[in-house]
Every structure is written in C-alpha cells, then in structure tokens.
Amino acid sequence: MLSLLSTLVALPFLFLIPCLFITSYICFPVFLTKLLGLIKFKAARDDDDNEKRDEATCVVREEELQRELMPRHVSFILDGNRRWAKRDGLTTAQGHEAGTKRIIEIAEVCFELGIHTVSAFAFSTENWGRDKFEVKCLMSLFNHYLKSNIQYFQRKEVRVSVIGNKTKIPESLLKEIHEIEEATKATRISISSWQ
C-alpha cells in the first residue's frame, strides 16, 4: 500500500467527476452538482419522513442536518477534465482549467459543512506518459493555483499537504508546494493529496 501511494502524484486542484468516500460507505461516482446534496443526505436524521430525506434527489432541508453525522474526511478521485472539454468542444487545457477552479469551491462547501479533511487524487504515474505539452500545462496550472491561493488557504485556516513521490515534479512546482505546506502547516482543517 505504501509503495502504491509513494508512486502516485496528486495535487488537490483538478476535478469534475469525483468519487466520494464517506466513512464506511463504498466508493461511488458523484456529479459535482450532487455533492452538497449527497453529503447533506448522509448527515440527515435517520427517519422515514420522505419530505425530509429524498433518496432519489438527495434533497435535505438544512434544519434536518446533524453535524455529528457529517463525515470527517471526504476523498475525491479527480477525473474527467479531458473528456468534459472534448464533449464541450474545448481544448484539454481549458478542461483542466475549468476543473481546477472547482476544487476551491467544493473544498469550501465541505469545510462549511464541518468536514475537516478533503483529500484529492489528481495525477498518477500514468499521467506522466501523456503528451509532454499537456503535462507541462498541468504542472504550470498546479503552480499557478498554489501561488494564487496561499493567502486564501491561510485566511480559511486550511492546511495543504502534498504527499507521495515528488521526484518527477518540476523544481518550480516543488518550491510552491513547500511554500504552501509551510505557510499552512499550523491551521485547523486540511486539504491533502496523494502522490
């Protein structure tokens, strides 16, 4: 398991169609627009009143949430940016950019719901085999978003951790990773990624 984790590279900044892991629940695909409803659904009071919990739509009234039932950790497998871009007639880079913008929004929703840890898997060893231009664009995108969000994470008291094998990551990105990890290490909630 450790060797598997150490061979994966991930950053918490790309996703469109995540997989959601909630405590003992199995992994299942979740569209981004359903994430909030799903988390609320899992944290709602467990009664048979269909007006409070609608399994088909995952709609839950705010007053029915029980904070103690919220998961403490939500993990995402970040996938689908290229397919989404192709489907919508966009470039791969535009797809990755759109996915990148969404992670901050989803992490913020999770933190507002009381979820203390958000983890993301975004870049595997297989991704190094992609077109060199695409890999370079991804590394540049990661670098840009790390740089531009340090103050945001500090203000929101979010700790950022990038774990795993970082040997192939460009030096400039390694510097940004180190800076954001240092700048956010004393904060109370965390966003992590596997490598």
C-alpha positions as CSV (number, residue, x, y, z in Angstrom):
1,M,0.0,0.0,0.0
2,L,2.8,2.4,0.9
3,S,4.6,1.7,-2.3
4,L,1.4,2.3,-4.2
5,L,0.9,5.7,-2.5
6,S,4.5,6.6,-3.0
7,T,4.3,6.0,-6.7
8,L,1.3,8.3,-7.3
9,V,1.4,12.0,-7.8
10,A,-1.5,14.1,-6.9
11,L,-2.5,17.7,-6.2
12,P,-5.8,18.9,-4.9
13,F,-6.7,21.2,-7.8
14,L,-8.4,19.3,-10.7
15,F,-11.7,17.6,-10.9
16,L,-15.1,17.4,-12.5
17,I,-16.5,14.0,-11.7
18,P,-15.2,12.8,-8.3
19,C,-15.6,9.6,-6.4
20,L,-16.8,10.2,-2.9
21,F,-15.8,8.2,0.1
22,I,-17.9,8.7,3.2
23,T,-16.7,6.7,6.3
24,S,-17.8,3.1,5.8
25,Y,-19.7,3.7,2.6
26,I,-18.4,2.3,-0.6
27,C,-17.0,4.5,-3.3
28,F,-19.4,5.6,-6.0
29,P,-19.3,8.3,-8.7
30,V,-20.9,11.6,-7.9
31,F,-21.5,14.5,-10.2
32,L,-20.3,17.8,-8.8
33,T,-23.7,19.3,-8.7
34,K,-25.0,16.5,-6.4
35,L,-22.1,16.6,-3.9
36,L,-23.7,19.0,-1.5
37,G,-27.0,17.2,-1.6
38,L,-25.3,13.8,-1.1
39,I,-23.4,15.0,2.0
40,K,-26.5,16.5,3.4
41,F,-28.4,13.4,2.7
42,K,-25.9,11.2,4.6
43,A,-26.0,13.6,7.5
44,A,-29.8,14.0,7.8
45,R,-31.8,12.5,10.6
46,D,-32.5,8.8,10.0
47,D,-36.3,8.7,9.9
48,D,-38.8,7.6,7.3
49,D,-40.2,11.0,6.6
50,N,-39.8,11.3,2.8
51,E,-40.3,15.1,3.0
52,K,-37.0,15.3,5.0
53,R,-34.9,12.8,3.0
54,D,-35.5,12.1,-0.6
55,E,-33.2,9.3,-1.8
56,A,-33.8,10.0,-5.5
57,T,-32.8,13.7,-5.4
58,C,-30.6,13.8,-2.2
59,V,-32.6,16.8,-1.1
60,V,-32.4,17.6,2.6
61,R,-33.6,20.6,4.5
62,E,-30.9,22.5,6.4
63,E,-32.7,22.0,9.7
64,E,-32.6,18.2,9.3
65,L,-28.8,18.1,9.3
66,Q,-26.9,16.6,12.2
67,R,-23.4,17.9,12.3
68,E,-22.3,14.8,14.2
69,L,-23.2,12.7,11.2
70,M,-21.1,14.6,8.8
71,P,-18.1,12.7,7.5
72,R,-14.8,13.9,8.9
73,H,-12.9,13.1,5.7
74,V,-14.1,13.2,2.1
75,S,-11.8,12.0,-0.7
76,F,-12.0,12.7,-4.4
77,I,-10.5,10.9,-7.4
78,L,-10.2,13.8,-9.8
79,D,-11.1,12.6,-13.3
80,G,-12.9,13.7,-16.4
81,N,-11.4,17.1,-17.4
82,R,-10.3,16.0,-20.8
83,R,-13.5,14.1,-21.6
84,W,-15.6,17.1,-20.5
85,A,-13.6,19.5,-22.6
86,K,-13.8,17.3,-25.7
87,R,-17.6,16.9,-25.2
88,D,-18.0,20.7,-25.0
89,G,-15.6,21.5,-27.9
90,L,-12.9,22.9,-25.7
91,T,-9.2,22.3,-25.5
92,T,-7.7,19.9,-22.9
93,A,-6.1,22.9,-21.2
94,Q,-9.4,24.6,-20.9
95,G,-10.9,21.4,-19.4
96,H,-8.1,21.3,-16.8
97,E,-8.5,25.0,-16.1
98,A,-12.3,24.6,-15.5
99,G,-11.7,21.6,-13.2
100,T,-9.1,23.5,-11.3
101,K,-11.5,26.3,-10.5
102,R,-14.0,23.9,-9.0
103,I,-11.8,22.4,-6.3
104,I,-11.7,25.5,-4.2
105,E,-15.5,25.8,-4.4
106,I,-16.1,22.2,-3.4
107,A,-13.5,22.2,-0.6
108,E,-15.1,25.4,0.8
109,V,-18.6,23.7,0.8
110,C,-17.1,20.7,2.6
111,F,-15.4,22.9,5.2
112,E,-18.6,24.9,5.8
113,L,-20.4,21.6,6.4
114,G,-17.9,20.7,9.1
115,I,-15.8,18.2,7.1
116,H,-12.3,18.6,8.4
117,T,-10.3,16.8,5.8
118,V,-10.6,16.9,2.0
119,S,-8.3,14.7,0.0
120,A,-7.8,14.5,-3.7
121,F,-6.1,12.2,-6.2
122,A,-5.4,14.1,-9.3
123,F,-2.2,12.9,-11.1
124,S,-1.0,9.3,-11.3
125,T,2.3,7.9,-12.6
126,E,0.4,7.0,-15.8
127,N,-0.3,10.7,-16.3
128,W,3.5,11.3,-16.9
129,G,3.0,9.3,-20.1
130,R,0.6,11.9,-21.6
131,D,1.6,14.4,-24.2
132,K,4.5,16.4,-22.9
133,F,2.7,19.7,-23.6
134,E,-0.3,18.5,-21.6
135,V,1.9,17.5,-18.7
136,K,3.7,20.9,-18.8
137,C,0.4,22.7,-18.9
138,L,-0.8,20.7,-15.8
139,M,2.4,21.5,-13.9
140,S,2.0,25.1,-14.8
141,L,-1.6,25.1,-13.7
142,F,-0.8,23.5,-10.4
143,N,2.0,26.0,-9.8
144,H,-0.3,29.0,-10.6
145,Y,-3.1,27.8,-8.4
146,L,-0.8,27.0,-5.5
147,K,0.8,30.5,-5.8
148,S,-2.5,32.3,-6.1
149,N,-4.3,30.5,-3.3
150,I,-1.8,30.6,-0.4
151,Q,-3.5,33.6,1.2
152,Y,-6.9,32.1,0.7
153,F,-5.9,28.9,2.5
154,Q,-4.3,30.9,5.3
155,R,-7.4,33.0,5.7
156,K,-9.7,30.0,5.7
157,E,-7.3,28.2,8.1
158,V,-6.8,25.3,5.7
159,R,-3.6,23.1,5.8
160,V,-2.4,21.9,2.4
161,S,-0.4,18.7,2.2
162,V,1.0,17.0,-0.9
163,I,2.2,13.5,-0.1
164,G,4.0,10.8,-2.0
165,N,6.7,10.6,-4.6
166,K,7.6,14.0,-5.8
167,T,10.8,13.1,-7.8
168,K,9.4,14.0,-11.2
169,I,7.7,17.2,-10.2
170,P,9.5,20.3,-11.7
171,E,11.6,22.3,-9.3
172,S,9.5,25.4,-9.5
173,L,6.4,23.5,-8.5
174,L,8.2,21.7,-5.7
175,K,9.1,25.2,-4.4
176,E,5.4,26.3,-4.4
177,I,4.4,23.0,-2.7
178,H,7.0,23.6,0.0
179,E,5.9,27.2,0.5
180,I,2.2,26.4,0.7
181,E,2.8,23.5,3.1
182,E,4.9,25.7,5.3
183,A,2.5,28.6,5.2
184,T,-0.5,26.5,6.1
185,K,1.0,23.9,8.5
186,A,-0.4,25.4,11.7
187,T,-4.0,25.5,10.5
188,R,-7.0,23.6,11.8
189,I,-8.6,21.8,8.7
190,S,-6.8,20.1,5.9
191,I,-6.8,19.5,2.2
192,S,-4.5,16.7,1.2
193,S,-3.4,15.0,-1.9
194,W,-1.8,11.7,-2.7
195,Q,1.2,11.2,-4.9
